[in-house]
Amino acid sequence: MSPKEHKQMEQLIIESAEDLFMEKGSASTSTTEIAKKAGCNQTLVHYYFRTKEKLFQAIFERKIKAFLTVFEDIGNMDLPFEEKLKRIIDNHFELISVNSRLPFFILNEMTTNPSRIGILKEKFAPMATNVYSRLDSDMKKAIQEGKIRKMETLELFITILSLNISVFLLHPILKEVLDLKKEKFREYARKRKKQNIEIILNSLTPEKRGNYEKKVFTRIGIDDRSLPSCPDKPGRVPDKSSGALSLDTTVGADRKSPELLSGRSQYDVYAPFDPVG
């Protein structure tokens, strides 16, 4: 065979093996089945990949890398945090959409062969660390600027994965129980992607409690017991007539003001906010 034909045969074996691994799992797939599907003899499968495990590893690593690359490429873009997040959720969803059996594949292989986790960690640790660190840095900056509420990066990461993946994990059940046709599911998936973006962005909105927003004030020589309680949230509101309280931080801030002066103490209150503005 020419070099081009060798490359084509290798790719055909990979595609055939991927279909079978996705459908049956690696343990239930034989090299004989892979060769038959690829239209070659078993010897060629071993020639290109030596063992079934090495063939599986090549496919598994390629899929994991595709997932990480989505986060890495967008994370390196010079974009506002909200726009980055939208693109990450959108691209991650689309990646699963064109590889709808991938979530089952990964979960099954990780569960039945836990040693694969260690192999992947060794191979992709630098890339995964870079992806996570960049997202963590962007989140902390957005929190510091008051653009999003305080949230752990891991919490956000898991939320994105679970919301996007669950759509496709449930597909086989919905298909059978609700007789959900392919086109109908695609329509549902398109809507669900938009909803996932909205759900995640809304979950990051700076915290609002009832009709009150949390603000931080400095108290100057005043007995806080003289301040009236907020009607629908335990706490205090500023006594405007006394002029004893001054606003220290921006609306929606959960952090204490770094500008606390000597002799003053800080005071958390819930003050009315304009839901429109």
C-alpha angles and dihedrals in degrees: 000000000000120000089258092052091048090053092048092049092048090051092047091053091050093050093046093048091047092054091050095043091050092048101041109011126245096278093057096044122087129201087239090062091046092051092048092051092047092048096239137101124270091250091067092053089055091043093059100035107015094216139023089243092058090049090050092047092053091053095042093050092048091055094047091048091053090056094049093045091060090059095039098051095048092041090059093054119105097239137128112272094249092053092047090051093050091052093047092052093043096048094043090052092049092049090056090043092062091041098040094159092052097091091055090045095052096042092047095049094044090050099044095040111028091175087076089070091063092048092051092046091054093048101040104027095108093048094044092047091051092050093048095043092051093049090046092051093048091048094050091050092050090048091049090051091050093243095122135020122257111280135154114252091229090056091054092045093052092046092055093048096045097046094047098040096045091066091063097036088059095045098090090051094046090046093057101034098041097027087237110189122218096252092045090053091049089054091049091047092053091053092044092054090057090046092051090054091049093046093052096044091047090050088059096051112122108269120272122184116205106299092338137083124208114249132171121229134180116235118217113199098317131132105240090210088073090065117093120243121253107255099229103022128046107247139069140288124211118267098230093190093060095050086209097126127067127190110249106175141028125280113278095022117148095181125088116254115264088209095072108147127216112276094022130104128205125246129198114214139170109228129183116270135196107245090201098048 
